Amino acid sequence: MTKRIFLSGVIFSYTLIAMGQGNGSAGISEATSMITSYFDPITKLIYAVGAVAGLVGGIKVYNKFSAGDPDTAKVASSWFGACIFLIVAATILRSFFL
């Protein structure tokens, strides 16, 4: 029982020391700069995923159109909507955070 109380006191004192190191603005600004440095590669990755999805969707729509499937328009609009969503989402995220 006394070990628990002692360990609780030690942990509590360490948390007080950690909290007393400052307001943390330097750490927050460094974290912000690190996160914003990732936005360019992530945006390019999302654009690449959108391009691949567009190619795959185009091939699937072409195959359905060649086979005479009546649901070709629905499939084409869903793939087109997915590609547009990826492009718009990447642009909006970039504009919000940069």
mmCIF file as gemmi writes it, N, C-alpha and C atoms, coordinates in Angstrom:
data_model
loop_
_atom_site.group_PDB
_atom_site.id
_atom_site.type_symbol
_atom_site.label_atom_id
_atom_site.label_alt_id
_atom_site.label_comp_id
_atom_site.label_asym_id
_atom_site.label_entity_id
_atom_site.label_seq_id
_atom_site.pdbx_PDB_ins_code
_atom_site.Cartn_x
_atom_site.Cartn_y
_atom_site.Cartn_z
_atom_site.occupancy
_atom_site.B_iso_or_equiv
_atom_site.pdbx_formal_charge
_atom_site.auth_seq_id
_atom_site.auth_asym_id
_atom_site.pdbx_PDB_model_num
ATOM 1 N N . MET Axp A 1 ? 0.821 -1.191 0 1 0 ? 1 A 1
ATOM 2 C CA . MET Axp A 1 ? 0 0 0 1 0 ? 1 A 1
ATOM 3 C C . MET Axp A 1 ? 0.865 1.254 0 1 0 ? 1 A 1
ATOM 4 N N . THR Axp A 2 ? 1.949 1.245 0.758 1 0 ? 2 A 1
ATOM 5 C CA . THR Axp A 2 ? 2.811 2.428 0.799 1 0 ? 2 A 1
ATOM 6 C C . THR Axp A 2 ? 3.577 2.59 -0.503 1 0 ? 2 A 1
ATOM 7 N N . LYS Axp A 3 ? 3.84 1.489 -1.201 1 0 ? 3 A 1
ATOM 8 C CA . LYS Axp A 3 ? 4.503 1.591 -2.504 1 0 ? 3 A 1
ATOM 9 C C . LYS Axp A 3 ? 3.608 2.314 -3.503 1 0 ? 3 A 1
ATOM 10 N N . ARG Axp A 4 ? 2.322 1.996 -3.45 1 0 ? 4 A 1
ATOM 11 C CA . ARG Axp A 4 ? 1.383 2.644 -4.365 1 0 ? 4 A 1
ATOM 12 C C . ARG Axp A 4 ? 1.315 4.142 -4.102 1 0 ? 4 A 1
ATOM 13 N N . ILE Axp A 5 ? 1.27 4.502 -2.839 1 0 ? 5 A 1
ATOM 14 C CA . ILE Axp A 5 ? 1.201 5.921 -2.497 1 0 ? 5 A 1
ATOM 15 C C . ILE Axp A 5 ? 2.486 6.619 -2.913 1 0 ? 5 A 1
ATOM 16 N N . PHE Axp A 6 ? 3.624 5.973 -2.701 1 0 ? 6 A 1
ATOM 17 C CA . PHE Axp A 6 ? 4.9 6.559 -3.089 1 0 ? 6 A 1
ATOM 18 C C . PHE Axp A 6 ? 4.994 6.734 -4.603 1 0 ? 6 A 1
ATOM 19 N N . LEU Axp A 7 ? 4.611 5.684 -5.346 1 0 ? 7 A 1
ATOM 20 C CA . LEU Axp A 7 ? 4.658 5.769 -6.807 1 0 ? 7 A 1
ATOM 21 C C . LEU Axp A 7 ? 3.671 6.809 -7.335 1 0 ? 7 A 1
ATOM 22 N N . SER Axp A 8 ? 2.504 6.906 -6.713 1 0 ? 8 A 1
ATOM 23 C CA . SER Axp A 8 ? 1.549 7.928 -7.127 1 0 ? 8 A 1
ATOM 24 C C . SER Axp A 8 ? 2.113 9.324 -6.895 1 0 ? 8 A 1
ATOM 25 N N . GLY Axp A 9 ? 2.795 9.512 -5.769 1 0 ? 9 A 1
ATOM 26 C CA . GLY Axp A 9 ? 3.42 10.811 -5.488 1 0 ? 9 A 1
ATOM 27 C C . GLY Axp A 9 ? 4.518 11.14 -6.479 1 0 ? 9 A 1
ATOM 28 N N . VAL Axp A 10 ? 5.323 10.136 -6.838 1 0 ? 10 A 1
ATOM 29 C CA . VAL Axp A 10 ? 6.402 10.358 -7.806 1 0 ? 10 A 1
ATOM 30 C C . VAL Axp A 10 ? 5.821 10.718 -9.173 1 0 ? 10 A 1
ATOM 31 N N . ILE Axp A 11 ? 4.81 9.995 -9.612 1 0 ? 11 A 1
ATOM 32 C CA . ILE Axp A 11 ? 4.192 10.278 -10.906 1 0 ? 11 A 1
ATOM 33 C C . ILE Axp A 11 ? 3.554 11.657 -10.906 1 0 ? 11 A 1
ATOM 34 N N . PHE Axp A 12 ? 2.892 12.011 -9.803 1 0 ? 12 A 1
ATOM 35 C CA . PHE Axp A 12 ? 2.272 13.33 -9.691 1 0 ? 12 A 1
ATOM 36 C C . PHE Axp A 12 ? 3.312 14.436 -9.758 1 0 ? 12 A 1
ATOM 37 N N . SER Axp A 13 ? 4.456 14.237 -9.073 1 0 ? 13 A 1
ATOM 38 C CA . SER Axp A 13 ? 5.496 15.269 -9.103 1 0 ? 13 A 1
ATOM 39 C C . SER Axp A 13 ? 6.102 15.397 -10.499 1 0 ? 13 A 1
ATOM 40 N N . TYR Axp A 14 ? 6.26 14.284 -11.21 1 0 ? 14 A 1
ATOM 41 C CA . TYR Axp A 14 ? 6.775 14.354 -12.577 1 0 ? 14 A 1
ATOM 42 C C . TYR Axp A 14 ? 5.808 15.095 -13.507 1 0 ? 14 A 1
ATOM 43 N N . THR Axp A 15 ? 4.503 14.879 -13.312 1 0 ? 15 A 1
ATOM 44 C CA . THR Axp A 15 ? 3.544 15.596 -14.151 1 0 ? 15 A 1
ATOM 45 C C . THR Axp A 15 ? 3.555 17.088 -13.836 1 0 ? 15 A 1
ATOM 46 N N . LEU Axp A 16 ? 3.745 17.449 -12.58 1 0 ? 16 A 1
ATOM 47 C CA . LEU Axp A 16 ? 3.848 18.868 -12.249 1 0 ? 16 A 1
ATOM 48 C C . LEU Axp A 16 ? 5.085 19.491 -12.872 1 0 ? 16 A 1
ATOM 49 N N . ILE Axp A 17 ? 6.194 18.755 -12.857 1 0 ? 17 A 1
ATOM 50 C CA . ILE Axp A 17 ? 7.421 19.262 -13.47 1 0 ? 17 A 1
ATOM 51 C C . ILE Axp A 17 ? 7.23 19.408 -14.978 1 0 ? 17 A 1
ATOM 52 N N . ALA Axp A 18 ? 6.571 18.44 -15.589 1 0 ? 18 A 1
ATOM 53 C CA . ALA Axp A 18 ? 6.347 18.505 -17.036 1 0 ? 18 A 1
ATOM 54 C C . ALA Axp A 18 ? 5.418 19.656 -17.394 1 0 ? 18 A 1
ATOM 55 N N . MET Axp A 19 ? 4.437 19.914 -16.568 1 0 ? 19 A 1
ATOM 56 C CA . MET Axp A 19 ? 3.52 21.023 -16.843 1 0 ? 19 A 1
ATOM 57 C C . MET Axp A 19 ? 4.18 22.372 -16.598 1 0 ? 19 A 1
ATOM 58 N N . GLY Axp A 20 ? 5.146 22.412 -15.743 1 0 ? 20 A 1
ATOM 59 C CA . GLY Axp A 20 ? 5.79 23.669 -15.411 1 0 ? 20 A 1
ATOM 60 C C . GLY Axp A 20 ? 6.881 24.081 -16.382 1 0 ? 20 A 1
ATOM 61 N N . GLN Axp A 21 ? 7.011 23.403 -17.489 1 0 ? 21 A 1
ATOM 62 C CA . GLN Axp A 21 ? 8.083 23.703 -18.432 1 0 ? 21 A 1
ATOM 63 C C . GLN Axp A 21 ? 7.769 24.899 -19.319 1 0 ? 21 A 1
ATOM 64 N N . GLY Axp A 22 ? 6.595 25.406 -19.308 1 0 ? 22 A 1
ATOM 65 C CA . GLY Axp A 22 ? 6.228 26.545 -20.147 1 0 ? 22 A 1
ATOM 66 C C . GLY Axp A 22 ? 4.855 26.349 -20.732 1 0 ? 22 A 1
ATOM 67 N N . ASN Axp A 23 ? 4.459 27.269 -21.564 1 0 ? 23 A 1
ATOM 68 C CA . ASN Axp A 23 ? 3.123 27.167 -22.143 1 0 ? 23 A 1
ATOM 69 C C . ASN Axp A 23 ? 3.083 26.258 -23.363 1 0 ? 23 A 1
ATOM 70 N N . GLY Axp A 24 ? 4.205 25.822 -23.853 1 0 ? 24 A 1
ATOM 71 C CA . GLY Axp A 24 ? 4.243 24.866 -24.951 1 0 ? 24 A 1
ATOM 72 C C . GLY Axp A 24 ? 4.074 25.466 -26.321 1 0 ? 24 A 1
ATOM 73 N N . SER Axp A 25 ? 4.2 26.774 -26.439 1 0 ? 25 A 1
ATOM 74 C CA . SER Axp A 25 ? 3.988 27.395 -27.749 1 0 ? 25 A 1
ATOM 75 C C . SER Axp A 25 ? 5.068 26.996 -28.747 1 0 ? 25 A 1
ATOM 76 N N . ALA Axp A 26 ? 6.285 26.75 -28.262 1 0 ? 26 A 1
ATOM 77 C CA . ALA Axp A 26 ? 7.343 26.321 -29.185 1 0 ? 26 A 1
ATOM 78 C C . ALA Axp A 26 ? 7.034 24.935 -29.751 1 0 ? 26 A 1
ATOM 79 N N . GLY Axp A 27 ? 6.541 24.049 -28.907 1 0 ? 27 A 1
ATOM 80 C CA . GLY Axp A 27 ? 6.185 22.706 -29.369 1 0 ? 27 A 1
ATOM 81 C C . GLY Axp A 27 ? 5.006 22.722 -30.321 1 0 ? 27 A 1
ATOM 82 N N . ILE Axp A 28 ? 4.036 23.573 -30.029 1 0 ? 28 A 1
ATOM 83 C CA . ILE Axp A 28 ? 2.863 23.659 -30.896 1 0 ? 28 A 1
ATOM 84 C C . ILE Axp A 28 ? 3.241 24.234 -32.248 1 0 ? 28 A 1
ATOM 85 N N . SER Axp A 29 ? 4.095 25.258 -32.257 1 0 ? 29 A 1
ATOM 86 C CA . SER Axp A 29 ? 4.486 25.837 -33.544 1 0 ? 29 A 1
ATOM 87 C C . SER Axp A 29 ? 5.333 24.864 -34.362 1 0 ? 29 A 1
ATOM 88 N N . GLU Axp A 30 ? 6.165 24.074 -33.689 1 0 ? 30 A 1
ATOM 89 C CA . GLU Axp A 30 ? 6.954 23.075 -34.425 1 0 ? 30 A 1
ATOM 90 C C . GLU Axp A 30 ? 6.057 21.976 -34.972 1 0 ? 30 A 1
ATOM 91 N N . ALA Axp A 31 ? 5.071 21.555 -34.19 1 0 ? 31 A 1
ATOM 92 C CA . ALA Axp A 31 ? 4.129 20.542 -34.68 1 0 ? 31 A 1
ATOM 93 C C . ALA Axp A 31 ? 3.327 21.075 -35.859 1 0 ? 31 A 1
ATOM 94 N N . THR Axp A 32 ? 2.945 22.34 -35.801 1 0 ? 32 A 1
ATOM 95 C CA . THR Axp A 32 ? 2.207 22.945 -36.909 1 0 ? 32 A 1
ATOM 96 C C . THR Axp A 32 ? 3.052 22.978 -38.172 1 0 ? 32 A 1
ATOM 97 N N . SER Axp A 33 ? 4.318 23.355 -38.027 1 0 ? 33 A 1
ATOM 98 C CA . SER Axp A 33 ? 5.182 23.396 -39.21 1 0 ? 33 A 1
ATOM 99 C C . SER Axp A 33 ? 5.436 21.994 -39.768 1 0 ? 33 A 1
ATOM 100 N N . MET Axp A 34 ? 5.528 21.001 -38.886 1 0 ? 34 A 1
ATOM 101 C CA . MET Axp A 34 ? 5.717 19.624 -39.37 1 0 ? 34 A 1
ATOM 102 C C . MET Axp A 34 ? 4.484 19.142 -40.128 1 0 ? 34 A 1
ATOM 103 N N . ILE Axp A 35 ? 3.299 19.435 -39.592 1 0 ? 35 A 1
ATOM 104 C CA . ILE Axp A 35 ? 2.075 18.973 -40.246 1 0 ? 35 A 1
ATOM 105 C C . ILE Axp A 35 ? 1.875 19.677 -41.581 1 0 ? 35 A 1
ATOM 106 N N . THR Axp A 36 ? 2.126 20.989 -41.623 1 0 ? 36 A 1
ATOM 107 C CA . THR Axp A 36 ? 1.947 21.704 -42.886 1 0 ? 36 A 1
ATOM 108 C C . THR Axp A 36 ? 2.971 21.29 -43.931 1 0 ? 36 A 1
ATOM 109 N N . SER Axp A 37 ? 4.115 20.766 -43.504 1 0 ? 37 A 1
ATOM 110 C CA . SER Axp A 37 ? 5.093 20.303 -44.487 1 0 ? 37 A 1
ATOM 111 C C . SER Axp A 37 ? 4.64 19.006 -45.163 1 0 ? 37 A 1
ATOM 112 N N . TYR Axp A 38 ? 3.684 18.301 -44.555 1 0 ? 38 A 1
ATOM 113 C CA . TYR Axp A 38 ? 3.181 17.061 -45.15 1 0 ? 38 A 1
ATOM 114 C C . TYR Axp A 38 ? 2.08 17.298 -46.166 1 0 ? 38 A 1
ATOM 115 N N . PHE Axp A 39 ? 1.519 18.508 -46.238 1 0 ? 39 A 1
ATOM 116 C CA . PHE Axp A 39 ? 0.357 18.731 -47.09 1 0 ? 39 A 1
ATOM 117 C C . PHE Axp A 39 ? 0.674 18.646 -48.576 1 0 ? 39 A 1
ATOM 118 N N . ASP Axp A 40 ? 1.814 19.126 -49.011 1 0 ? 40 A 1
ATOM 119 C CA . ASP Axp A 40 ? 2.146 19.024 -50.434 1 0 ? 40 A 1
ATOM 120 C C . ASP Axp A 40 ? 2.253 17.578 -50.903 1 0 ? 40 A 1
ATOM 121 N N . PRO Axp A 41 ? 3.02 16.714 -50.202 1 0 ? 41 A 1
ATOM 122 C CA . PRO Axp A 41 ? 3.065 15.32 -50.661 1 0 ? 41 A 1
ATOM 123 C C . PRO Axp A 41 ? 1.717 14.61 -50.549 1 0 ? 41 A 1
ATOM 124 N N . ILE Axp A 42 ? 0.943 14.911 -49.51 1 0 ? 42 A 1
ATOM 125 C CA . ILE Axp A 42 ? -0.349 14.249 -49.359 1 0 ? 42 A 1
ATOM 126 C C . ILE Axp A 42 ? -1.308 14.704 -50.45 1 0 ? 42 A 1
ATOM 127 N N . THR Axp A 43 ? -1.28 15.985 -50.785 1 0 ? 43 A 1
ATOM 128 C CA . THR Axp A 43 ? -2.141 16.487 -51.853 1 0 ? 43 A 1
ATOM 129 C C . THR Axp A 43 ? -1.782 15.834 -53.184 1 0 ? 43 A 1
ATOM 130 N N . LYS Axp A 44 ? -0.498 15.72 -53.452 1 0 ? 44 A 1
ATOM 131 C CA . LYS Axp A 44 ? -0.069 15.056 -54.692 1 0 ? 44 A 1
ATOM 132 C C . LYS Axp A 44 ? -0.462 13.583 -54.696 1 0 ? 44 A 1
ATOM 133 N N . LEU Axp A 45 ? -0.382 12.933 -53.531 1 0 ? 45 A 1
ATOM 134 C CA . LEU Axp A 45 ? -0.789 11.534 -53.434 1 0 ? 45 A 1
ATOM 135 C C . LEU Axp A 45 ? -2.284 11.383 -53.692 1 0 ? 45 A 1
ATOM 136 N N . ILE Axp A 46 ? -3.088 12.295 -53.156 1 0 ? 46 A 1
ATOM 137 C CA . ILE Axp A 46 ? -4.531 12.228 -53.387 1 0 ? 46 A 1
ATOM 138 C C . ILE Axp A 46 ? -4.847 12.456 -54.859 1 0 ? 46 A 1
ATOM 139 N N . TYR Axp A 47 ? -4.131 13.386 -55.488 1 0 ? 47 A 1
ATOM 140 C CA . TYR Axp A 47 ? -4.334 13.606 -56.926 1 0 ? 47 A 1
ATOM 141 C C . TYR Axp A 47 ? -3.95 12.352 -57.72 1 0 ? 47 A 1
ATOM 142 N N . ALA Axp A 48 ? -2.877 11.686 -57.334 1 0 ? 48 A 1
ATOM 143 C CA . ALA Axp A 48 ? -2.467 10.463 -58.023 1 0 ? 48 A 1
ATOM 144 C C . ALA Axp A 48 ? -3.502 9.358 -57.833 1 0 ? 48 A 1
ATOM 145 N N . VAL Axp A 49 ? -4.031 9.234 -56.633 1 0 ? 49 A 1
ATOM 146 C CA . VAL Axp A 49 ? -5.069 8.227 -56.381 1 0 ? 49 A 1
ATOM 147 C C . VAL Axp A 49 ? -6.307 8.549 -57.218 1 0 ? 49 A 1
ATOM 148 N N . GLY Axp A 50 ? -6.642 9.839 -57.319 1 0 ? 50 A 1
ATOM 149 C CA . GLY Axp A 50 ? -7.773 10.238 -58.159 1 0 ? 50 A 1
ATOM 150 C C . GLY Axp A 50 ? -7.547 9.901 -59.623 1 0 ? 50 A 1
ATOM 151 N N . ALA Axp A 51 ? -6.311 10.084 -60.099 1 0 ? 51 A 1
ATOM 152 C CA . ALA Axp A 51 ? -6.001 9.749 -61.492 1 0 ? 51 A 1
ATOM 153 C C . ALA Axp A 51 ? -6.112 8.248 -61.74 1 0 ? 51 A 1
ATOM 154 N N . VAL Axp A 52 ? -5.599 7.462 -60.812 1 0 ? 52 A 1
ATOM 155 C CA . VAL Axp A 52 ? -5.693 6.001 -60.963 1 0 ? 52 A 1
ATOM 156 C C . VAL Axp A 52 ? -7.149 5.557 -60.891 1 0 ? 52 A 1
ATOM 157 N N . ALA Axp A 53 ? -7.906 6.145 -59.973 1 0 ? 53 A 1
ATOM 158 C CA . ALA Axp A 53 ? -9.332 5.8 -59.885 1 0 ? 53 A 1
ATOM 159 C C . ALA Axp A 53 ? -10.051 6.193 -61.165 1 0 ? 53 A 1
ATOM 160 N N . GLY Axp A 54 ? -9.676 7.317 -61.759 1 0 ? 54 A 1
ATOM 161 C CA . GLY Axp A 54 ? -10.276 7.726 -63.023 1 0 ? 54 A 1
ATOM 162 C C . GLY Axp A 54 ? -9.961 6.755 -64.144 1 0 ? 54 A 1
ATOM 163 N N . LEU Axp A 55 ? -8.723 6.298 -64.201 1 0 ? 55 A 1
ATOM 164 C CA . LEU Axp A 55 ? -8.357 5.321 -65.24 1 0 ? 55 A 1
ATOM 165 C C . LEU Axp A 55 ? -9.092 3.999 -65.047 1 0 ? 55 A 1
ATOM 166 N N . VAL Axp A 56 ? -9.12 3.521 -63.813 1 0 ? 56 A 1
ATOM 167 C CA . VAL Axp A 56 ? -9.819 2.259 -63.535 1 0 ? 56 A 1
ATOM 168 C C . VAL Axp A 56 ? -11.307 2.411 -63.846 1 0 ? 56 A 1
ATOM 169 N N . GLY Axp A 57 ? -11.875 3.541 -63.426 1 0 ? 57 A 1
ATOM 170 C CA . GLY Axp A 57 ? -13.293 3.781 -63.711 1 0 ? 57 A 1
ATOM 171 C C . GLY Axp A 57 ? -13.565 3.877 -65.193 1 0 ? 57 A 1
ATOM 172 N N . GLY Axp A 58 ? -12.665 4.536 -65.929 1 0 ? 58 A 1
ATOM 173 C CA . GLY Axp A 58 ? -12.836 4.63 -67.376 1 0 ? 58 A 1
ATOM 174 C C . GLY Axp A 58 ? -12.815 3.266 -68.045 1 0 ? 58 A 1
ATOM 175 N N . ILE Axp A 59 ? -11.928 2.414 -67.596 1 0 ? 59 A 1
ATOM 176 C CA . ILE Axp A 59 ? -11.853 1.062 -68.161 1 0 ? 59 A 1
ATOM 177 C C . ILE Axp A 59 ? -13.111 0.271 -67.834 1 0 ? 59 A 1
ATOM 178 N N . LYS Axp A 60 ? -13.588 0.385 -66.586 1 0 ? 60 A 1
ATOM 179 C CA . LYS Axp A 60 ? -14.802 -0.347 -66.212 1 0 ? 60 A 1
ATOM 180 C C . LYS Axp A 60 ? -16.016 0.157 -66.986 1 0 ? 60 A 1
ATOM 181 N N . VAL Axp A 61 ? -16.103 1.466 -67.161 1 0 ? 61 A 1
ATOM 182 C CA . VAL Axp A 61 ? -17.226 2.025 -67.917 1 0 ? 61 A 1
ATOM 183 C C . VAL Axp A 61 ? -17.147 1.588 -69.375 1 0 ? 61 A 1
ATOM 184 N N . TYR Axp A 62 ? -15.955 1.592 -69.948 1 0 ? 62 A 1
ATOM 185 C CA . TYR Axp A 62 ? -15.791 1.149 -71.334 1 0 ? 62 A 1
ATOM 186 C C . TYR Axp A 62 ? -16.204 -0.317 -71.485 1 0 ? 62 A 1
ATOM 187 N N . ASN Axp A 63 ? -15.789 -1.158 -70.538 1 0 ? 63 A 1
ATOM 188 C CA . ASN Axp A 63 ? -16.165 -2.577 -70.609 1 0 ? 63 A 1
ATOM 189 C C . ASN Axp A 63 ? -17.682 -2.743 -70.519 1 0 ? 63 A 1
ATOM 190 N N . LYS Axp A 64 ? -18.333 -1.991 -69.63 1 0 ? 64 A 1
ATOM 191 C CA . LYS Axp A 64 ? -19.787 -2.09 -69.514 1 0 ? 64 A 1
ATOM 192 C C . LYS Axp A 64 ? -20.474 -1.558 -70.782 1 0 ? 64 A 1
ATOM 193 N N . PHE Axp A 65 ? -19.937 -0.481 -71.326 1 0 ? 65 A 1
ATOM 194 C CA . PHE Axp A 65 ? -20.522 0.089 -72.547 1 0 ? 65 A 1
ATOM 195 C C . PHE Axp A 65 ? -20.374 -0.888 -73.719 1 0 ? 65 A 1
ATOM 196 N N . SER Axp A 66 ? -19.204 -1.528 -73.811 1 0 ? 66 A 1
ATOM 197 C CA . SER Axp A 66 ? -18.97 -2.491 -74.895 1 0 ? 66 A 1
ATOM 198 C C . SER Axp A 66 ? -19.855 -3.718 -74.762 1 0 ? 66 A 1
ATOM 199 N N . ALA Axp A 67 ? -20.151 -4.087 -73.516 1 0 ? 67 A 1
ATOM 200 C CA . ALA Axp A 67 ? -20.996 -5.263 -73.301 1 0 ? 67 A 1
ATOM 201 C C . ALA Axp A 67 ? -22.473 -4.945 -73.45 1 0 ? 67 A 1
ATOM 202 N N . GLY Axp A 68 ? -22.83 -3.669 -73.565 1 0 ? 68 A 1
ATOM 203 C CA . GLY Axp A 68 ? -24.228 -3.295 -73.727 1 0 ? 68 A 1
ATOM 204 C C . GLY Axp A 68 ? -25.006 -3.289 -72.426 1 0 ? 68 A 1
ATOM 205 N N . ASP Axp A 69 ? -24.342 -3.103 -71.328 1 0 ? 69 A 1
ATOM 206 C CA . ASP Axp A 69 ? -24.996 -3.083 -70.024 1 0 ? 69 A 1
ATOM 207 C C . ASP Axp A 69 ? -25.848 -1.814 -69.885 1 0 ? 69 A 1
ATOM 208 N N . PRO Axp A 70 ? -27.081 -1.931 -69.424 1 0 ? 70 A 1
ATOM 209 C CA . PRO Axp A 70 ? -27.93 -0.741 -69.319 1 0 ? 70 A 1
ATOM 210 C C . PRO Axp A 70 ? -27.55 0.185 -68.147 1 0 ? 70 A 1
ATOM 211 N N . ASP Axp A 71 ? -26.757 -0.274 -67.225 1 0 ? 71 A 1
ATOM 212 C CA . ASP Axp A 71 ? -26.367 0.547 -66.071 1 0 ? 71 A 1
ATOM 213 C C . ASP Axp A 71 ? -25.082 1.328 -66.311 1 0 ? 71 A 1
ATOM 214 N N . THR Axp A 72 ? -24.706 1.542 -67.541 1 0 ? 72 A 1
ATOM 215 C CA . THR Axp A 72 ? -23.44 2.212 -67.844 1 0 ? 72 A 1
ATOM 216 C C . THR Axp A 72 ? -23.43 3.647 -67.34 1 0 ? 72 A 1
ATOM 217 N N . ALA Axp A 73 ? -24.521 4.359 -67.497 1 0 ? 73 A 1
ATOM 218 C CA . ALA Axp A 73 ? -24.57 5.764 -67.076 1 0 ? 73 A 1
ATOM 219 C C . ALA Axp A 73 ? -24.428 5.883 -65.561 1 0 ? 73 A 1
ATOM 220 N N . LYS Axp A 74 ? -25.034 4.968 -64.823 1 0 ? 74 A 1
ATOM 221 C CA . LYS Axp A 74 ? -24.941 5.002 -63.37 1 0 ? 74 A 1
ATOM 222 C C . LYS Axp A 74 ? -23.515 4.731 -62.91 1 0 ? 74 A 1
ATOM 223 N N . VAL Axp A 75 ? -22.87 3.77 -63.526 1 0 ? 75 A 1
ATOM 224 C CA . VAL Axp A 75 ? -21.485 3.445 -63.166 1 0 ? 75 A 1
ATOM 225 C C . VAL Axp A 75 ? -20.552 4.595 -63.544 1 0 ? 75 A 1
ATOM 226 N N . ALA Axp A 76 ? -20.778 5.176 -64.708 1 0 ? 76 A 1
ATOM 227 C CA . ALA Axp A 76 ? -19.931 6.296 -65.145 1 0 ? 76 A 1
ATOM 228 C C . ALA Axp A 76 ? -20.082 7.483 -64.208 1 0 ? 76 A 1
ATOM 229 N N . SER Axp A 77 ? -21.299 7.8 -63.81 1 0 ? 77 A 1
ATOM 230 C CA . SER Axp A 77 ? -21.494 8.94 -62.913 1 0 ? 77 A 1
ATOM 231 C C . SER Axp A 77 ? -20.916 8.685 -61.535 1 0 ? 77 A 1
ATOM 232 N N . SER Axp A 78 ? -20.971 7.458 -61.053 1 0 ? 78 A 1
ATOM 233 C CA . SER Axp A 78 ? -20.403 7.17 -59.729 1 0 ? 78 A 1
ATOM 234 C C . SER Axp A 78 ? -18.877 7.255 -59.751 1 0 ? 78 A 1
ATOM 235 N N . TRP Axp A 79 ? -18.235 6.755 -60.782 1 0 ? 79 A 1
ATOM 236 C CA . TRP Axp A 79 ? -16.776 6.863 -60.876 1 0 ? 79 A 1
ATOM 237 C C . TRP Axp A 79 ? -16.349 8.316 -61.078 1 0 ? 79 A 1
ATOM 238 N N . PHE Axp A 80 ? -17.071 9.036 -61.909 1 0 ? 80 A 1
ATOM 239 C CA . PHE Axp A 80 ? -16.764 10.441 -62.131 1 0 ? 80 A 1
ATOM 240 C C . PHE Axp A 80 ? -16.944 11.243 -60.84 1 0 ? 80 A 1
ATOM 241 N N . GLY Axp A 81 ? -17.996 10.959 -60.1 1 0 ? 81 A 1
ATOM 242 C CA . GLY Axp A 81 ? -18.231 11.626 -58.824 1 0 ? 81 A 1
ATOM 243 C C . GLY Axp A 81 ? -17.147 11.326 -57.809 1 0 ? 81 A 1
ATOM 244 N N . ALA Axp A 82 ? -16.655 10.086 -57.798 1 0 ? 82 A 1
ATOM 245 C CA . ALA Axp A 82 ? -15.579 9.729 -56.873 1 0 ? 82 A 1
ATOM 246 C C . ALA Axp A 82 ? -14.3 10.489 -57.203 1 0 ? 82 A 1
ATOM 247 N N . CYS Axp A 83 ? -13.982 10.61 -58.464 1 0 ? 83 A 1
ATOM 248 C CA . CYS Axp A 83 ? -12.771 11.343 -58.864 1 0 ? 83 A 1
ATOM 249 C C . CYS Axp A 83 ? -12.889 12.825 -58.533 1 0 ? 83 A 1
ATOM 250 N N . ILE Axp A 84 ? -14.047 13.399 -58.805 1 0 ? 84 A 1
ATOM 251 C CA . ILE Axp A 84 ? -14.268 14.814 -58.48 1 0 ? 84 A 1
ATOM 252 C C . ILE Axp A 84 ? -14.194 15.028 -56.977 1 0 ? 84 A 1
ATOM 253 N N . PHE Axp A 85 ? -14.752 14.092 -56.191 1 0 ? 85 A 1
ATOM 254 C CA . PHE Axp A 85 ? -14.687 14.213 -54.739 1 0 ? 85 A 1
ATOM 255 C C . PHE Axp A 85 ? -13.247 14.208 -54.251 1 0 ? 85 A 1
ATOM 256 N N . LEU Axp A 86 ? -12.41 13.335 -54.782 1 0 ? 86 A 1
ATOM 257 C CA . LEU Axp A 86 ? -11.011 13.299 -54.357 1 0 ? 86 A 1
ATOM 258 C C . LEU Axp A 86 ? -10.301 14.611 -54.668 1 0 ? 86 A 1
ATOM 259 N N . ILE Axp A 87 ? -10.537 15.152 -55.827 1 0 ? 87 A 1
ATOM 260 C CA . ILE Axp A 87 ? -9.878 16.404 -56.205 1 0 ? 87 A 1
ATOM 261 C C . ILE Axp A 87 ? -10.367 17.561 -55.339 1 0 ? 87 A 1
ATOM 262 N N . VAL Axp A 88 ? -11.669 17.641 -55.141 1 0 ? 88 A 1
ATOM 263 C CA . VAL Axp A 88 ? -12.224 18.728 -54.332 1 0 ? 88 A 1
ATOM 264 C C . VAL Axp A 88 ? -11.817 18.592 -52.873 1 0 ? 88 A 1
ATOM 265 N N . ALA Axp A 89 ? -11.809 17.362 -52.351 1 0 ? 89 A 1
ATOM 266 C CA . ALA Axp A 89 ? -11.421 17.155 -50.951 1 0 ? 89 A 1
ATOM 267 C C . ALA Axp A 89 ? -9.973 17.558 -50.725 1 0 ? 89 A 1
ATOM 268 N N . ALA Axp A 90 ? -9.093 17.215 -51.635 1 0 ? 90 A 1
ATOM 269 C CA . ALA Axp A 90 ? -7.689 17.596 -51.479 1 0 ? 90 A 1
ATOM 270 C C . ALA Axp A 90 ? -7.523 19.103 -51.54 1 0 ? 90 A 1
ATOM 271 N N . THR Axp A 91 ? -8.24 19.751 -52.44 1 0 ? 91 A 1
ATOM 272 C CA . THR Axp A 91 ? -8.136 21.206 -52.569 1 0 ? 91 A 1
ATOM 273 C C . THR Axp A 91 ? -8.701 21.911 -51.342 1 0 ? 91 A 1
ATOM 274 N N . ILE Axp A 92 ? -9.819 21.446 -50.836 1 0 ? 92 A 1
ATOM 275 C CA . ILE Axp A 92 ? -10.43 22.075 -49.661 1 0 ? 92 A 1
ATOM 276 C C . ILE Axp A 92 ? -9.579 21.857 -48.426 1 0 ? 92 A 1
ATOM 277 N N . LEU Axp A 93 ? -9.053 20.653 -48.227 1 0 ? 93 A 1
ATOM 278 C CA . LEU Axp A 93 ? -8.181 20.413 -47.077 1 0 ? 93 A 1
ATOM 279 C C . LEU Axp A 93 ? -6.948 21.297 -47.133 1 0 ? 93 A 1
ATOM 280 N N . ARG Axp A 94 ? -6.393 21.431 -48.309 1 0 ? 94 A 1
ATOM 281 C CA . ARG Axp A 94 ? -5.213 22.289 -48.467 1 0 ? 94 A 1
ATOM 282 C C . ARG Axp A 94 ? -5.54 23.743 -48.166 1 0 ? 94 A 1
ATOM 283 N N . SER Axp A 95 ? -6.705 24.209 -48.622 1 0 ? 95 A 1
ATOM 284 C CA . SER Axp A 95 ? -7.059 25.598 -48.372 1 0 ? 95 A 1
ATOM 285 C C . SER Axp A 95 ? -7.412 25.846 -46.91 1 0 ? 95 A 1
ATOM 286 N N . PHE Axp A 96 ? -7.941 24.859 -46.205 1 0 ? 96 A 1
ATOM 287 C CA . PHE Axp A 96 ? -8.238 25.035 -44.792 1 0 ? 96 A 1
ATOM 288 C C . PHE Axp A 96 ? -6.984 25.111 -43.939 1 0 ? 96 A 1
ATOM 289 N N . PHE Axp A 97 ? -6.029 24.279 -44.219 1 0 ? 97 A 1
ATOM 290 C CA . PHE Axp A 97 ? -4.892 24.133 -43.315 1 0 ? 97 A 1
ATOM 291 C C . PHE Axp A 97 ? -3.633 24.866 -43.746 1 0 ? 97 A 1
ATOM 292 N N . LEU Axp A 98 ? -3.604 25.447 -44.93 1 0 ? 98 A 1
ATOM 293 C CA . LEU Axp A 98 ? -2.41 26.187 -45.344 1 0 ? 98 A 1
ATOM 294 C C . LEU Axp A 98 ? -2.699 27.632 -45.565 1 0 ? 98 A 1
